[in-house]
Amino acid sequence: MSASIILIVSACLFLAIGVPVAFALGLATAATLILAESYPLMVLLKETFTGIDSFPLMAVPFFILAAELMSGGSLTEVLLKFAGQFVGHKRGGLGYTNVVSLTFFSGISGSALADAAGPGSMLIRMMDKAGYDRSYAAALTAATAIVGPIIPPSIIMIIYALQDDSVSVGALFVAGLLPGLLIAVAMCVVNFHVSKKRNYKGDGKMPPLADILQTTWKALPAILLPVVILGGMRAGWFTPTEASVVAVFYALLCGKFVYRTLQWKALPDILARSALLSASVLIIIGLSASFAWVLTIEGVPQQMAEWLISMQLSPWMFLIIVNIFLLLFGIFIEPLPGVMVLAPILAPVAFKLGIDPVHFAMVVIYNLTLGMITPPVGGLLFVTCNVSRVPMTQLVRELAPFLWAHGVVLVLLTFVPQLSTWLPHVLGFIK
């Protein structure tokens, strides 16, 4: 039996019995190296280390730390108040506040899970107290948290850029802005219809202009973090990795000296949480790299690429097939390992078919991220169920209209490349 067959079959078996994705890929790699006897077992350790031995990857722990520092500095409350003042008085106002707050927070965290577990949990409690169905609040939070990896800074975009040399981290960061805003609009549309049907009322009148200006002024330093990151990268002041370090110092200054809510005694806990989350991400990346190495050395990507090219598909037909495949693949595999395994296979084929690399990257990233809200493996579903204490069956039932909205956005993103490429061209990230 060939090594590639052992690898794929064993990975499926480990996933089927409930082994976490990262360890399923690592154990499948180990089983292949032992049973196939084609390569030494040391390959697992070597390729796992090689997978994380990358300077651009240093951006991941720093962006995670920046998000933790901002959260520790009471950023969540500031953004909630800022978002709520514009939409809280409307019908379904807290639902809109949920969407707007998570969209702003995604420009800091870069993680859907962090958005759902942090500000998302607070918003669910607020909506529950205001008379919203708790299951609906949880579904809205999970569906909106998808915007976390789409709006920069984004961990998954950093990983994708490492797998595909034809795109840069900066180009992907900027490319995610319009799709991220489009997702937020789609979630607001669903909230409008549900709130009208269930008569979810607002919480009063719009605040006076003086209060709005004061709240906006207070939230401005937090809102400017993505602008500092993208602006500095565009001006050539720093690379994406250096930008992550700048983000840490910016977050520290904001929390300690601007908002004055970040205490020095809180830093050990913040550093510990950041280290644990960074370690979990790097474990996924490292073990996925060893899994991908076996696939590559066995020629699986090359064979799949040749097979896809031999089908003589048009670019649009290729994108349709890729979307269907990724939607199915994302049901069982988390986005990070999905990008590690699939990007080196699919991106070269897309490039040969004339599909813009940045456009294709956004389709892949958004598609795989949607897997986080589709059972049975959807990580966002489990996190949201945990923080909201809503049964999975109720959450999934409420999620249906949001999934349809995401489907519409995915179609637009697939067939309107300008949604991904226009802004990077305008800002000079794509020549």
Secondary structure, 3 states (H helix, E strand, C coil): CCHHHHHHHHHHHHHHCCCCHHHHHHHHHHHHHHHHCCCCCHHHHHHHHHHHCCCHHHHHHHHHHHHHHHHHCCHHHHHHHHHHHHHCCCCCHHHHHHHHHHHHHHHHHCCHHHHHHCHHHHHHHHHHHCCCCHHHHHHHHHHHHCCCCCCCCCHHHHHHHHHCCCCCHHHHHHHCHHHHHHHHHHHHHHHHHHHHHHCCCCCCCCCCHHHHHHHHHHHHHHHCHHHHHHHHHHHCCCCHHHHHHHHHHHHHHHHHHHCCCCCHHHHHHHHHHHHHHHHHHHHHHHHHHHHHHHHHHCCHHHHHHHHHHHCCCCHHHHHHHHHHHHHHHHHHCCHHHHHHHHHHHHHHHHHHCCCCHHHHHHHHHHHHHHHHHCCCCCHHHHHHHHHHCCCHHHHHHHHHHHHHHHHHHHHHHHHCCHHHHHHHHHCCCCC
